[in-house]
Amino acid sequence: MFKEAGKILRSLGPGMIITASFIGPGTVTTMTQGGAGFGYSLLWAVVFSIVATIVMQEMIIRLSLVTREGLGEAIQDLFKH
């Protein structure tokens, strides 16, 4: 049983640690309270944020392919001039 759990945890890799440190316990607590208070009435916000994130990431990928720079470097170049 513990071997199977170990395999699952290894397959998740360091992404779980990064996610846990990025989200943090405060965010989890706030979102849990919000979900308990509002239920599914805020589900539209989750769907909207997912779509907005996909669009934003696609735009950043296009910018990076054209300029051969990351987003931070492109912004830095924009404000240098």
N, C-alpha and C positions, 0 to 999 in steps of 0.2 A: 504494500500500500504506500509506504513512504518512498519507495523507488519511483513509483508512478508520479507522485507529487513532485519529486525532484526533477524528473524529466520535463514535466509541465513548466516548472519554474525556470529551468534552463532554456527551454524553448522561447520563453518570453523575453529573456535577455535583459540587458540594461535599460530597455525602454520603460519597464515598470518603475524602476528607481527614478528615472528622469521625470516620468509622469507624476509620481508621488511627490517629488520635490517641487515640481512646477505648480501642481494643483494645490497641494498643502491641505492640512486639516481644517483651516479656517474656511476655505472655499467649499470643502465637502460639507461642513456643518451648515454654512449659509444656504447652499443649494438643497440640502436635505430639508431644512426648515421651510424654504420657499416651496419645494415640492409638496410638503405636507400641508402647507397652507393654501396653495392655489391649485393643486392637483394637475389635471391635464390642460387647464385653461392657458398655460404659458407654453404649451408644446409648439406653437407657431414660432416662438422666439428661438427655440432650439433648431427647428428646421431652417429658419431664416439665417441663423448664424452659420450653420453648416454650408448652405449655398453661398453665402458671402465669403466664407473662408476658401471654398473651392475656387471661386472667381478670382479672389485676391492672389492665391497661390499660382493660378494659371497666368495672371498678368506678370507676376514676379519672374516666373520661368521664362516668359517671352522676353522680358527686359534683360534677364541674365544671358540668354542666348544671343541677343543682338549686341549687347555691350561687352560681353565676356567679363562682367563684374557681378558681384552680389548686390543685393538691394542696398545695403549700407554704403558700399563704395559708390554706387550710382547717386545716392542722395548726397554723399559727401562731395562728389564732383559737381553736382548741380549747385550747391551753395558756395563753392569755392570762387566761382566767377562773379 
